[in-house]
């Protein structure tokens, strides 16, 4: 069975976060560890992720916030060949994140290259870390499908997302579509999947 690497954002995913539940609920899922969760440096975080990718072989990525940008920075890097697909939940905008957390992040510029693997962005219409119009724009640049979760904040503990079973279903449905295509590594057809928030 293909492994899943869970990639948290700034400050990691605290106990109770849906990513922590995901790691416990799925036997093949592990959280990528970083030396410093509070002071993210792109080159250090990328090195840690690429080490895990080389160790794990072929994997799915499940990311949140700054972790989405880390995954997007895999574009044009050799380690991307290990990624079967990625679920990118609540990507943040670096400019806004740096204003909310001054001096905490050294992550360069927003990644804009198309991803070489299938990806699904899950976005919220009232995310304080990125406007929905920006989420739509970056999903298009990355060649990602987009799922509109409605008004869901930053899709984290503060906005009520502990164990997130809807996320499990979104990921499962996304992964099955590409498994059924014979494990093709080509990017999905570019389009938005603008669904109303599910109950």
C-alpha positions as CSV (number, residue, x, y, z in Angstrom):
1,X,0.0,0.0,0.0
2,X,1.3,3.5,-0.9
3,X,2.4,5.5,2.1
4,X,1.0,9.0,3.0
5,X,3.3,11.8,4.3
6,X,1.5,14.4,6.3
7,X,3.0,17.9,6.1
8,X,2.0,20.4,8.7
9,X,2.5,24.2,8.5
10,X,3.9,26.9,10.8
11,X,4.1,25.7,14.4
12,X,3.3,22.1,13.4
13,X,-0.1,20.6,14.0
14,X,-1.0,20.6,17.6
15,X,-2.7,17.8,19.4
16,X,-6.3,17.7,18.2
17,X,-5.6,19.0,14.7
18,X,-7.1,17.0,11.9
19,X,-3.6,16.1,10.7
20,X,-2.8,14.4,14.0
21,X,-6.0,12.4,13.8
22,X,-5.2,11.5,10.2
23,X,-1.8,10.1,11.3
24,X,-3.5,8.0,14.0
25,X,-6.4,6.8,11.9
26,X,-4.4,5.7,8.9
27,X,-1.7,3.0,9.4
28,X,0.3,4.1,6.4
29,X,0.4,7.8,7.3
30,X,3.3,9.5,9.0
31,X,4.0,13.2,9.9
32,X,7.1,14.7,8.3
33,X,9.2,16.1,11.2
34,X,11.0,19.5,11.0
35,X,13.8,20.7,13.2
36,X,12.0,24.0,13.8
37,X,8.2,24.3,13.5
38,X,8.3,27.9,14.9
39,X,10.9,29.3,12.5
40,X,10.3,27.7,9.1
41,X,13.2,28.0,6.6
42,X,12.4,26.8,3.1
43,X,15.7,25.1,2.4
44,X,15.6,23.2,5.7
45,X,12.0,22.1,5.4
46,X,12.5,21.1,1.8
47,X,15.6,19.0,2.7
48,X,13.6,17.2,5.4
49,X,10.8,16.5,3.1
50,X,13.0,15.3,0.3
51,X,14.8,12.9,2.7
52,X,11.5,11.4,3.7
53,X,10.5,11.1,0.0
54,X,13.7,9.2,-0.9
55,X,13.2,6.9,2.1
56,X,9.5,6.2,1.5
57,X,9.4,5.7,-2.2
58,X,6.1,6.5,-3.9
59,X,3.8,8.5,-1.6
60,X,0.7,10.6,-1.3
61,X,1.0,14.0,0.4
62,X,-1.5,15.5,2.8
63,X,-0.6,19.1,3.6
64,X,-1.9,22.1,5.5
65,X,-1.2,25.8,5.2
66,X,2.5,26.4,4.9
67,X,2.9,22.7,4.2
68,X,1.0,23.2,1.0
69,X,3.6,25.7,-0.2
70,X,6.4,23.3,0.8
71,X,4.8,20.6,-1.4
72,X,4.4,23.2,-4.2
73,X,8.1,23.9,-4.0
74,X,8.7,20.4,-5.2
75,X,8.0,21.5,-8.7
76,X,11.0,20.9,-11.0
77,X,12.9,19.0,-8.2
78,X,13.9,15.4,-8.7
79,X,12.2,14.3,-5.5
80,X,8.8,15.1,-7.0
81,X,9.1,11.8,-8.9
82,X,8.1,10.0,-5.7
83,X,4.8,11.9,-5.3
84,X,1.8,10.1,-6.5
85,X,-0.5,13.0,-5.7
86,X,-1.2,15.7,-3.1
87,X,-4.1,17.0,-1.0
88,X,-3.4,20.7,-0.4
89,X,-5.6,22.0,2.4
90,X,-5.9,25.7,3.2
91,X,-2.8,27.0,1.5
92,X,-1.5,30.2,3.0
93,X,-0.3,33.4,1.2
94,X,3.3,34.2,2.3
95,X,2.7,37.9,2.4
96,X,-0.3,37.7,4.7
97,X,1.3,34.9,6.8
98,X,4.4,37.1,7.4
99,X,2.2,40.0,8.5
100,X,0.3,37.7,10.9
101,X,3.6,36.2,12.2
102,X,6.3,38.8,11.7
103,X,9.8,37.6,11.5
104,X,8.9,33.9,11.8
105,X,9.1,32.7,8.2
106,X,12.0,32.5,5.7
107,X,10.2,30.8,2.8
108,X,11.1,32.9,-0.2
109,X,8.4,33.8,-2.8
110,X,5.1,32.1,-3.5
111,X,5.6,29.0,-5.7
112,X,3.9,29.4,-9.1
113,X,5.2,26.5,-11.1
114,X,2.8,23.8,-12.3
115,X,3.0,20.6,-10.2
116,X,4.2,17.4,-12.0
117,X,1.7,15.3,-9.9
118,X,-2.1,15.4,-9.5
119,X,-3.2,17.7,-6.7
120,X,-6.4,18.8,-5.1
121,X,-6.6,22.2,-3.3
122,X,-9.2,22.4,-0.5
123,X,-10.0,26.1,0.1
124,X,-12.2,28.1,2.4
125,X,-14.1,31.3,1.6
126,X,-13.1,33.1,4.9
127,X,-9.6,31.9,5.4
128,X,-7.6,34.6,7.2
129,X,-4.4,33.3,5.5
130,X,-5.5,33.6,1.9
131,X,-8.4,35.2,0.1
132,X,-10.5,32.7,-1.9
133,X,-9.8,34.5,-5.2
134,X,-6.1,34.0,-4.5
135,X,-6.7,30.3,-3.6
136,X,-8.4,29.9,-7.0
137,X,-5.5,31.6,-8.8
138,X,-2.8,29.5,-7.2
139,X,-4.7,26.3,-7.8
140,X,-4.8,27.3,-11.5
141,X,-1.1,28.0,-11.5
142,X,-0.3,24.7,-9.8
143,X,-2.6,22.8,-12.2
144,X,-4.7,21.7,-9.2
145,X,-8.3,20.9,-8.9
146,X,-10.1,23.1,-6.4
147,X,-12.7,22.1,-3.8
148,X,-14.7,24.9,-2.2
149,X,-15.3,24.0,1.4
150,X,-17.4,27.1,2.0
151,X,-16.9,29.2,5.1
152,X,-14.4,27.1,7.1
153,X,-11.8,29.5,8.4
154,X,-8.3,28.2,8.1
155,X,-9.5,24.6,8.3
156,X,-7.8,24.1,11.6
157,X,-8.6,23.5,15.3
158,X,-9.7,27.2,15.7
159,X,-12.3,26.8,13.0
160,X,-13.6,23.5,14.5
161,X,-11.6,20.9,12.5
162,X,-10.5,18.1,14.8
163,X,-11.1,14.6,13.3
164,X,-12.0,15.5,9.7
165,X,-13.8,12.6,8.2
166,X,-15.0,14.7,5.2
167,X,-11.3,15.2,4.4
168,X,-10.8,11.4,4.4
169,X,-13.6,11.1,1.9
170,X,-12.2,13.9,-0.3
171,X,-8.8,12.3,-0.3
172,X,-10.1,8.8,-1.0
173,X,-12.3,9.9,-3.9
174,X,-9.4,12.0,-5.3
175,X,-6.9,9.1,-5.0
176,X,-9.3,6.5,-6.4
177,X,-9.8,8.5,-9.6
178,X,-6.1,8.4,-10.4
179,X,-5.6,4.8,-9.3
180,X,-8.4,3.9,-11.7
181,X,-6.4,5.6,-14.5
182,X,-3.7,3.1,-14.2
183,X,-1.4,5.1,-11.8
184,X,-0.7,7.7,-14.5
185,X,1.6,10.4,-13.3
186,X,0.3,13.1,-15.6
187,X,-1.3,16.1,-14.0
188,X,-5.2,16.1,-14.0
189,X,-7.2,18.1,-16.4
190,X,-7.2,21.7,-15.2
191,X,-10.6,22.7,-13.9
192,X,-12.3,23.9,-10.7
193,X,-14.4,21.5,-8.7
194,X,-16.5,24.2,-6.9
195,X,-18.7,22.1,-4.7
196,X,-20.9,23.5,-1.9
197,X,-19.7,22.7,1.6
198,X,-20.6,19.2,2.6
199,X,-22.5,18.4,5.8
